[in-house]
């Protein structure tokens, strides 16, 4: 049912979308959160993962849906990719909210925080 290749593709979509979402969230909520820099960071993250994976990389549910409507990928593959992409984006958002306080990176401190252990 699930071959190594299919699981690897779904995992790549999950992790790639999670990293892309985390980069966008981090840049958007930083001091340089200008729309130009957010777009530049998203493009750079997409380029890095696109070149690293170099095969069937979508990282975007809208693009996956477009490929499905153009009949470039099959329905079940599109549904699996979209599910993995949405789960990856949600995981990145939850992780970002865990690391930050209301979307703002907390100031430097020397006290122990479990978030630092998770980040490591």
C-alpha positions in Angstrom: 0.0 0.0 0.0 2.6 2.5 1.1 6.0 2.1 -0.6 9.2 3.8 0.7 9.0 6.2 -2.2 5.4 7.3 -1.3 6.2 7.7 2.4 9.4 9.7 1.5 7.4 12.0 -0.8 4.7 12.7 1.9 7.4 13.2 4.5 9.2 15.6 2.2 6.0 17.6 1.6 5.3 17.7 5.4 8.9 18.8 6.4 9.3 21.2 3.4 6.0 23.0 4.0 6.8 23.1 7.8 10.2 24.8 7.2 8.7 27.1 4.6 5.9 28.2 7.0 8.4 28.5 9.9 10.6 30.8 7.8 7.7 33.0 6.8 6.4 33.2 10.4 9.9 34.0 11.8 10.6 36.7 9.2 7.1 38.2 9.4 7.3 38.6 13.2 10.9 39.8 13.2 12.0 43.4 13.1 12.4 43.2 9.3 8.9 41.9 8.8 8.4 43.9 5.6 6.4 42.2 2.9 9.4 42.2 0.6 11.6 40.4 3.0 8.8 37.9 3.8 8.5 37.1 0.1 12.2 36.9 -0.3 12.6 34.5 2.6 9.7 32.3 1.3 11.3 32.2 -2.1 14.7 31.3 -0.7 13.2 28.5 1.4 11.2 27.2 -1.5 14.3 27.3 -3.8 16.5 25.5 -1.2 13.9 22.7 -0.8 13.1 22.6 -4.5 16.8 22.1 -5.3 17.4 19.7 -2.5 14.4 17.5 -3.2 14.5 18.2 -7.0 11.5 16.0 -7.8 7.8 16.4 -7.4 8.2 19.3 -5.0 5.1 21.4 -4.5 5.1 22.6 -0.9 1.9 24.6 -1.6 -1.6 23.2 -1.6 -2.8 25.6 -4.3 0.0 24.5 -6.6 -0.8 20.8 -5.9 -4.5 21.5 -6.6 -3.6 23.2 -9.9 -1.5 20.2 -10.9 -4.4 17.9 -10.1 -6.9 20.0 -12.1 -4.4 20.0 -15.0 -4.3 16.2 -14.6 -0.6 16.2 -14.0 -0.9 14.2 -10.8 -3.5 11.6 -9.7 -6.3 12.4 -7.2 -5.1 10.3 -4.3 -1.6 11.6 -4.6 -2.9 15.2 -4.6 -5.1 14.5 -1.5 -2.1 13.0 0.3 0.2 15.8 -0.6 -2.3 18.5 0.4 -3.0 16.7 3.7 0.8 16.5 4.4 1.3 20.2 3.4 -1.5 21.4 5.7 -0.3 19.2 8.6 3.2 20.6 8.1 2.0 24.2 8.1 0.0 23.6 11.2 2.9 21.9 13.0 5.1 24.9 12.1 2.5 27.3 13.4 2.2 25.4 16.7 5.9 25.1 17.1 6.3 28.8 16.4 3.6 29.7 19.0 5.4 27.4 21.5 8.8 29.2 20.9 7.3 32.7 21.0 5.0 34.7 23.3 2.0 35.9 21.2 4.2 35.8 18.1 7.0 37.9 19.6 10.4 36.4 20.3 11.1 36.8 24.0 14.1 38.8 25.1 17.3 37.0 26.0 17.4 35.5 29.5 19.6 33.0 31.4 16.9 31.2 33.2 16.0 27.6 32.2 13.1 27.3 29.7 11.9 24.0 28.2 11.4 25.7 24.9 15.2 26.1 24.5 15.6 22.3 25.1 13.0 21.6 22.4 14.7 24.0 20.0 18.0 22.2 20.5 
